[in-house]
Amino acid sequence: MAINTPENATEISQRTKVDVQRELGSSNPFLSMAWLGGMISGLSNRTFEFYKALSQTALQQLPDTATGEFLARWAAIWGIVRLAATQATGRIHAFTGLGILIPPGTVFKVGDKSYTVDSLTTAGVPVDNSIVSITRSGSVAEVTTTANHFFASNAQITINGANEAEYNLVNPDIIVTGNRTFTYEVAGTPATPATGTLTYGAFFALVSVTSVKYGDPQNQLTDVVMTLETPITGVTDEASVLFQLPVEGGAKQEIDTEFRVRFLERLQNPVAHFNVSDIIAQMKLVTGITRVFVKEITPAVGQVTVYFTRDKDSSPIPSAPEITTAKNKLLEIKPATTSDADVIVSAPSELSQDFTFTDLQPATDSMFAAVSARLQQFFEEVPEVGVDVDEDVYRSAIANTVDTSNGDTVETFTLSTPTGDITTTSAQLVTLGTVTPP
């Protein structure tokens, strides 16, 4: 039975005064400044506070409305705990002399954020410093290396061995464009491609760091520059976050809304040992994992393939270390009769889909922003690995967009891209690419 909570203390006071006057006909509790009316008003205020507390208590009696400590206690009955806040981790490129040591506990900073070195790190040289090619377009030379160079933009390097002297430079301002490519400016018009025995030289340390504080504000993107808090002889003051390997994984403590969704998902999908629901629940114990896709009997009988995403990170597609962490967590509940090799945890292959509008009405910046946000939400919730995205479904998401700044809804729109269903292969997951306005 629902609790009939009064709107405010005045409602309680008025009803009480009517009751008192009915029982004590000679009294007049409605008189201002009268002791009887004052006593009723005071008691009504306290009674209203009790009603509010009672209403809040009623919400805690059911898991779908419980909050805070009560939600945590409900979830604990099913062995589910709130995910704790986590630190950001990653590697940075520090410019040093050969053999220089960077001790554990060394602090690098970005603004007011601090990151400590995880373990003793010694500066060295690249194992393979050969260059496949140097080509020039205008004044920009592009270098392709044989192996992963592990550079960040503005790394201190030298280019050697080119017969065309203009390419041979000390500490050019490089811009990293890929794991094996970077560019820099050259003077003049040397022949392209460069000839000779091409190599690069660099003394640097790949330093593993962990944020001092917890939460997503500690995450840092590629090429962000960190500064040494205390100088070390032989180490430059600045280091950079590696290309495509951001310092990430920092997350705030799981809030009630997220915790409740995960808890109710567990209640609504009864778990048998190592079934789909059990696998999803176990994977989501890893902070940052948002979606899990379980492919039973894949690729063969006796095997299972599990894909997952991290939609709150800079890229939803997990890295190799994140895949290892997720698999280790899943192996904790693996049946004893199942081989580790038969539990396959993998990142989906990203299929980035651009959206190009040739018309959108109302033709306002706020409506385009609302549609872009709706598409982002759609692609973080709806697509599944290896499942085509139906044209009617993504068009419906656009058509039902509401511009919350003014209440406008989409009147008409026309897309030049995509057209029709968005088709995938077995391991692909459709993600949102660039959204272009009319």
N, C-alpha and C positions, 0 to 999 in steps of 0.2 A: 504494500500500500504506500502510495506517495505521501510525502510530508507536505502538508498544506502550509507553506511558509508565508507569513505576512509580507507585504511589500516593504514596510518600514515600521519604525517604532510608533509613529503617529497612529497607524491603523490599529495597533494593539491598544494604545492609550484610549482611542475613541470608543472601541468596543468595550473596554473595561469600564469606562465611565458610564456607558449606557447600562451595563450590568449592575453597577453599584447603585445607580439612581433607581433602577427597577426594584432592587432589594431594600434600599433605604429611601423611601419615597420623600422624606423630609430633607434629604441632603441635596446639594447641588455641586457635584464634582467638576462642573464645567466653569465655575467661577475662576477668574484669573487671580493669581496670588493667594489662592486658598490652600490650606495645608493638605486637604484631601486630594485636590487635583495635582498638587506637587508630588505627593507620595505615589499616586497612580502613574504619573509621567516617569518618575525615577524607576519604578518597578518595570514599566513597559520597556524602557531602554535596556535594562538588564535582560529582560525576557527575549527581546529581539536579538541580542547578542547570543543568547542560548540557542535560538532558532538557527542562526547562521552557523554556529558550531555544529549543531545537530545535522544540518544539511551537508556540511563538509564531511562529517563522520559517515553519513549515509553513502557518500560517493566512494569511500574507502572500502565498503563492504563487497564491491564487485571488482574483479580484476580489470575490466575495460574502462573503469573510471578512477581507479586508485591512483594516487600520486605519491611521490617522495618515498618516505620510509615504508608506507603501507604497500606501495607497488613493489618495492624491493622484497618485502616479506612474502607477498603473494608469489612472486617469481621464484624465490628461494625454495618454496615447497616443491617446485618442479626442477630444482637444481640449476636454475638460471640466475646469473648474477649480472649486475650492471658493469659494463665495460669501463675500465679505468682510463684516465687520461694517459697519453703516451708521449714520449719524446720524439723529436725529429732526428733522423740519422742519415748519413750519406758520406760522400768523399769529396774532398777539395784538392785542388792543384796548387801546391805551394812552391814558389820559386826559390831555389837554394843552390848552394855549392855542392859539389860531389862529396858524398860521405857525411854530410851534415846530419846531426841527430835532432829530431823534434820529439821531446819527451812526452809521455802520457800526462794528461792534465793541463797541457798548454791550452790557453784560451784564445780563440778567435772571436771577433765580434762583428755583428751587423747592426748598427744603431745601438739600441739598448738590449739587444739579444746576444746571448753568449753561447759558445759552442766549445766543448772540451775535446781534446785529442784522446782517442780511445786507447792507443797502445804506442809503444816506441816505434818511430818511423825513421828510416834512413833514406836520404836522398840518393838517387841513382841516375842512370841514363836509360833510354829506351832499349829494350832487348833487340828490337829490329827497327833501325832508324832509316831504312831505305825508302826512297821515294819512287813511286811508279811513274808519275808524270807531273810536269808543270806546264800548264797551258795559260795563255794570256788572252784577255778580251779587253781592249782599251788599255787602261792603266792597272787593271786588276788581274793578278796572277792567281790561279787556283792550283793547289797542291793536292795530289792524291797519294797517300802513304800506303805502304805494303801491309802494315798492321795497324791496329787501333792505336792512335797516337796519345790518347788520354789527356788531351789538352783542353783548356778553357780559353775563351777569347782573351787576347792580350798576353798570352803566355810568352815568356822570354825564351826565344829560340834563335838558332842561326840556320841559314840555308846555304848549303855548300855544293860544290862539284859541277855547277852549270858552266858550260863553255861560254854562254852569254852572261857576262859579268853582272849585268843589271839584276839578275835573279838572285845573286849571292848577297845576302844581307844579314846583318846582325841586329837582333831584336826588332824586326818589323812589327807593326801593329797588326796582328793576325785576327781574323774573325773565323771562328769555328763554324763550319756548315754541316759537318757530319762526323761520324766516328773515325773516318779515314780521310777527311777532306778539311781544308781551311783555305782562306784567301788572304792576300796582302797586296799592298800597292807597290808598283815598280815604276821606275823612271824610264823615259825613253820608249823606244819601240823595238825591244829585242825580239828575235825570231821566236815563233811559237810552233810546236812545243819546244821546250828547252831540251838541249842535248847534253850529254856527259854522264858521269856517274853521280846521280843526284842523291844527296842525303840531307838530313836535318840533325842538328845537335841541340840538346836541352838537358839541363840539370834540374830535376824537380822531385818532389815527394808527393805521392798519392796518400793523403792523410784522411783516415776515417775519423769522423767527429760525431758527437751527440749533443743535442741542445741541453742546456742546463735546466730550462723550464719546460713545462708540458703544454700541449695544445697545438692546434693548427696554425696559430700565428708564428710558430717557430719554423715552419716549412720555408725553404728558400729555393728559387728557381735557378735554372742553368745560367751561368755567367755572373751571378750575383757575387760581388766582391766582399770578402771578409778581411778584417784587419787584425793583426796580432795585438793582443792586449799588452804584452811585455816583450820587447825586442829580443831576438835570438841572433847571435853573431852568425852571419852567413845565410840568414833567411830574410828575404824581403818582407816588408811589413804587410803586403797584401797577398791574398790567395783567392782563387775563384772556384765556384761550384762547377763540377764537370758537365760537359755537354750531354744532354739527354739523361743525366743521372742526378736529378735534383735532390737536395736534402729534404726528405719528406718522411711521412709516417707519424708526424705529430698530430694528435687529435685530442679534443676536449673530452672530459668525462661524458659518457653517454647520457643524453638528456631524457626526461620522462617520455617524450613523444616517441623517440627512437627505441627506447627500452621496451615500451608498451607494445609497439608493433612486433618486435622480435619475440616477446613473451606470448602475445596472442597467436602469433604464427605457430608457436610450439603447441599451444592448447588446441588450436583448430586442426592441426595435422599430427595425429597421434604417432608416436615414434615406435617402430620396431627396430631392433638392433641393425644398424647399417643399412636402413632403407633410405629412400630419398629424403624424407623429412629429417632423419637422424643426421645424414650427411650435411644438409643445409644448416641445421642448427649448430653442428660442430664447427663448420667453416666460419660461421658468423661470430664465433668466439674470438676470431682474430680481428683486432681493431682495424677498421678501414675497409673491410670487405662488406660490400653493399648488396651485391646480387650473386647468386650461385645457380649454376645450370648443371644438372646431373644427367648424364647420358648413360643409361643402363645398357649392359651387354654391348659395350663399345670400347675398343674396336672388335672384340671377340667375346664369345661365351666365357664367363668367369671373370670378366674385366669390367671396370667402370671408369668413365672419363668425366672429370669434374672441371668445369670452367668457372671462372669468377671474375668480378670487376671491382674496382675501387673508384666509384664515381665521384668521391669528394677530393681525390688527388688531382694533380695537374693533368694526368692522363688516366682514363679509366682502365687502361690495359696494364695489368700488373707486370712488374719487372721479375727477372730471374730469382733474385733473393726473396722477393715476396711470394713467389710460387713455392719456393723451398719451405718457407715458414708455414704456408697454408697446408702443404702436403704433410709436414711433420705433425701439425695439429690434427689432421684427419687420420693419420696413422695411429693416433692414440686410441681410436675406437675401432680399428680394423679387426675383423674376425681373425682368430689365430690360424684358421685354415686358408686364409687368403695371403698370397704373396704381396710384398710391398710393390713389386713391379706391375702387379695387376690393378693397382690403384693409381690412376693416371690423373695428375692435377696439372692443368695447363692454362695459359692465357688464350682467350679467343683471338682470332685474327681480325683486326679492326678494318671495317669497311666504312670509311668516312663518306657521308652523303651530304653534298651541298644542297642548299635550297635557294633558288633564285626567283624572286618575284618580279613579274612585269606589271602587275597591278595589285594594289591593296587599298581598300576603302574601309573606313576613313583614312585618308592619306596624311597621317600625322606621325611625327617622330615617336610619340608615346605609344601609338598603336603598333608600330613596327617593333618597338622594344618589348611590348607585351607579347606579341606573336613569337619573337625570338626566345623569350623566357619560357613560353608555353612549349615550344619545340624542344628546348633544352630539357625541360621536365619530362616530356614525352619520351625522349631517347634515353633518359636515365631510368625509366620505369617499364616501358612496354616491350622493346625488342628482346628477342631471345636468340641464343646461339643457334645458327643453322636454320632459322625460321625466317621466311620472307616477311617483309613489312607491307601489309596490304595498303593500296592507294587510298581506299575509302577510310581507313583508320587514321592515317596521318593527315588527310585532308579534313577529317572530322575534328581532329585536335586543333587545327588552325581555325576552322569555322566557328568553334565554340570558345574562342579566346575572348576574354573580357579585359578591357583596359581599365584597371582598377583606379587610375588617376582621375577618371571622369565618368566611368560607367559605360563607355561606348562598347559596342560589340562589332565584330567583323561583318561588314555588309556584303562585299564581294572581294575575290582575290583571284589572281591568275599566276600559275607557276610555269616557268620555262624548264626548270629542273627541280625535282625529278618529274618524270612522266610515267605513270603506271606503277605497278608494284616494284618495290626495291628487293631484288633477288639476291640470295646469299648461297654460299656453299656450306658444307656441313660444319665447319669450324668457325665461320665468320659471324661477327656481331656488328650490326649497323649502329654507327655513332653519328652524331651531328657534326657536320663540317662547317663551312662558312655560310652564313645566312646573308643574302644580298638584297637590299631594298629595291623597289622599282626605280 
